[in-house]
Amino acid sequence: MPAARITELYLFPPIRQGGLESGVAVIALAGDDDASTRQTVYTATYRLTLKGPDRGKWEATMQADADAPLLTVSAVVRGVQRRSGDEGEPERLTAGDLAQFAPAIDAG
């Protein structure tokens, strides 16, 4: 995923239950051409085992959930909040915020 195409990134606080930690991010990715007003909206999740014989094991997934205008991203974010039962606001990073980190991201 090219960092330069990320329009918005929402990071939700991790949830710890038992010996597991899980987290969610919603990512809006701009189209390939400058004329496109549509965004591909991704949901990324991770699950980390904190205790037990599988301690340190983690899984991550990312899937495209929508191809829509940027306004749709807020609807996806609200849906994630509702499903997680989280009352707090996720951390929102814009393209400008991410540009500060782009050299580090692009360097790998």
N, C-alpha and C positions, 0 to 999 in steps of 0.2 A: 504494500500500500504506500504510494508516494506521499511523503509528508506534505509536499507542496499542494496537494489536492485536498487535504483535510480542511473542511470549512469550520466545523465545530466538533468538540470532543467533550463528552459529559462523563465524569468519573464518579461513580457511586461509592459510598463508604463500604468497606468490606464487612461482611457478616460472619461472625464466629458462632458456630453451634457445635457443641460437643468437641470433637477433635478435628473439626473441619473449618476452613476459612474459604469463603467464596466472594467473588466480586463481579461487578458488571460495569461495562462502559458502552455508551452509545456514540457512534462515530458517523458524521455526515461527510461524504466524499463528493466533491464537485465532479461534474462530467468531464469528458476528455477535451471538449472544445470550449472556448470562451463564451460562445453564444448560448450554451445550455444553461437553463435556470433550474434544471432538475438535479437532485442529489441522490446518491445511493446511500441509504441509511443502514448501517451495520450494527449488530449487537455482538459484543465480545464478552465472554465470561471466562472465569478461571475458578478452579477448585484446588485447594492445597490441603493435604493431610498434615495436621500438626502433631498428632499423637498416634501411638500404636506402631505395629510392625511396618506399616507403609509410610511412616513419618518421612516428610520431604517429597513425597510423590505429588505431582501436580498435573492437572489437565487444563487445556485451554481450547476454546472454540470461538469461531467468529463466523457469523452468517449474515448475508444481505437480507434485510427484512422489507425494504421498500425502495421504490424508485419514484421520488416525488419532489415537490418544491420544498425549500428549506423550512417553511412553516410547519410541515409535517413532522419535522424532527422533534419539536416540542410535544407533539401528541405521543410520539414513541417514548419520549422521556417520561411523560406523565404515566403512561402505561407501565413502564418498568417500575416507577415509584409505587404505583398501586399494587402491583403483584408482589413487590418485596415487602410491602407494609412499612416502608421507610418514610418517616415524616420530614426528614431533613432534605435540603436541596443538594443536588449533586454539584460537584465542582465543574464549572463550565470553562473551557478553554477555547478561545477563538483562533482563527488562522494566524492572527498577529501574535498571540501568546505562544503558539507553537513554533513560529518563525525563530524565536529565541533559541529553541532547542534543535532546529533543523540541522545545523552542522553536525551535532552529536548523533542525531538519528541517522543521517545520511552516511556518516562514517562507520556506522554499524556498532 
